[in-house]
Amino acid sequence: VRIICDYANMAKKTVKGNTIKYYAFYDESMRKKLICDKNIENEMYTALDTGQFVMFLQPKYDIKTSKIIGAEALVRWQHPYKGLLTPDKFIPLFEKNGFIVKLDEYMWERACCSIRKWIDNGNPPIPVSVNVSRLHIGDPNLVETLDRMTGRYNIPKKLLELEITETIFYDNQEELLKKLNKLKNAGYKLLMDDFGSGYSSLNMLKNVPFDVLKIDRNFLNETLITDRGKKIILHTITMSNDIGLNIVAEGVEIQEQADYLLSCGCCVAQGYYYSKPIRLNDFEHLACL
C-alpha cells in the first residue's frame, strides 16, 4: 500500500497547478525520472567543486564580414561516468531546486576569467554574454555580485553581457523593470533572450531598457518559411533598429537565412551555420585569441 501511495503522489505532482488536467496515471518513466533527478542532486555540489561544469562558447558573427564579434557562454557537464551532458539534462532541475544560482555565478566567473586572459595576452577582448536566471533577477544583491566579479578581474562591465529570457516578464514586471534599470545604470549591456517565443514582446519593448534583442531560433525557423513570415521578420528588425535596439539572430543554420537577415538590417547571427558551441580552447583558436 505504501508503494502504491508513493506512485500515486508521483502522478499527482505531474498535474499540480494544471487548471485543465485534473488527473494523471502513474507509469514507470515517472519513477525513473525521480531516481535520475535524485542522482543529479546528489552529485551537483561535487561537480561544481571539482570543475565538472565546463564553459562552452558559441560565437556570434558579423554577417557581412563573417568575423567573430562576440560569444554566448553555455554550460556543459563533463560527467566522469556519463560523459558530456547537455543543459537539457540538468538545467530544468537546477531551476527548480535553486542550484541554478550557484551555477550561474560559476559561469559568470569563467567568462570574466577568460576576458581577463584575452586582455592580458594583448588581444582585443571579445564580449561574452551570460545567462541570468529568474532567481537571480529576484536577488536584491544582483548588481553588487556582478560588480564584485567584474571588479575582481578588472574588466569593463560592457564586456560581460547579460542575457535575460523573455519568459521572466510574466512575473512582477514593475519590480523587474526596476532591477533592469539598475543593471543598465550600473553599466551592463542587457540582451533579451528568446524574443518571439512569448506573446507580450511588443508590449514590453516600450518600457524595458534592453540594448539587444535575440530572435528566438524557433521564431526564426517558423516564420522564414512563408512570405508572410518573412515580412514579420523584416518589420520586427526594422522596428527594433528604429527604436535603437540591435538584433542578434539565433539558430541560423543555412546561408539563405543569413543573407535574408542581412538584407533586413540584422547584422549579427549565431547558429550551426557558423559554429556550434565549442570548448574555450577551440573558440580561442577560431577567434585567433
Salt bridges, closest charged atoms under 4 A:
ASP6 OD2 - ARG2 NH1 3.68
GLU28 OE2 - ARG31 NH2 2.47
ASP37 OD2 - LYS33 NZ 2.84
GLU43 OE1 - HIS79 NE2 3.00
GLU72 OE1 - LYS214 NZ 3.03
ASP104 OD2 - HIS136 ND1 3.50
GLU105 OE2 - HIS136 NE2 3.02
GLU109 OE2 - ARG152 NH1 2.90
ASP120 OD1 - ARG116 NH2 2.84
GLU144 OE2 - LYS182 NZ 3.67
ASP147 OD1 - LYS157 NZ 3.03
GLU161 OE1 - LYS60 NZ 3.70
GLU161 OE2 - LYS189 NZ 3.66
GLU163 OE2 - LYS60 NZ 3.71
GLU163 OE2 - LYS214 NZ 2.81
ASP171 OD2 - ARG134 NH1 2.32
GLU175 OE2 - LYS178 NZ 3.65
ASP211 OD1 - LYS184 NZ 2.19
GLU250 OE2 - LYS214 NZ 3.41
GLU284 OE2 - LYS117 NZ 2.81
